[in-house]
């Protein structure tokens, strides 16, 4: 599983990265978490608000900090 956190590195983006990494560790899912800060790469996902979470090339949320329960549901699919 490949998870990307899209954002320039603002405090919200850092929070999302932390929460996603914690949730992945707690769930035991084999996933690689990558931070994407390049504006052109972010725009390539059709995302124009950050932070955003992309799992296996599917945009899961944009412009908000997801709750752990929400992230867990994405990891189970």
N, C-alpha and C positions, 0 to 999 in steps of 0.2 A: 504494500500500500504506500502510495506517495502523497504526502500532505504538504501543501505550500501555503505559507502565510504571506499574503501580499500587503505591502505597505512600506512607506519610506523610513520607518524606524521611530515613529512617534511613540508616546507613552502608551496609547491604546494598542498599537501594533505589538509592542513589547508584552503587554498584558495578554493579548491573544496568543502569542507564541508560548508564553509561560503556561497558560491554561491548557493549551493543546498538548504540549509536551507532558504535563502532569497527567492528563487524562489518558494519553497513549501509554504511559508507564504503568498507571493503575490498571488499565484494561488488559495489559499483556499482549496487545496487538503488535504484530511485526510491521512497523511503519517507519518510513524515513521522513523526518520533518525538515523542510527547507524554507529559509527566509528569502523572499524575492523583493528586492528594493528597486529594481530597474523599472522606470515609469513606462517604457515602451513594452516591456514584457507583461507588466500588470495590465496595460491597456489591451494587450493581445487576448486577454481573457474576457474582454468586454466589461471590465471592472473600472468604474470611474470614481469610486468612493472606497476609502480604506478605513480600517483594516478589512481584509477579506480572507476567507479560508477556501482553499481548493483541494478536493480529495480526488485522486485519480482523474485529474483534468475536468472535474465537475465542480462548478462554483457552488458552495454550500451556504455562505452568508457574506453579506457586504455591509460595511458601514456600522457594524456593531460588535460588541464583545459577546460571543456566545457563552451560554452556561454549560457546565460540564455535562449535564444530562443530555443536552442537545448534541454535543460533540460525541458522546458515547453512542447515541443513536446513529450517527453517521458512520462510526467505526464498525458497527454491527452489520452494516449492509454490504 
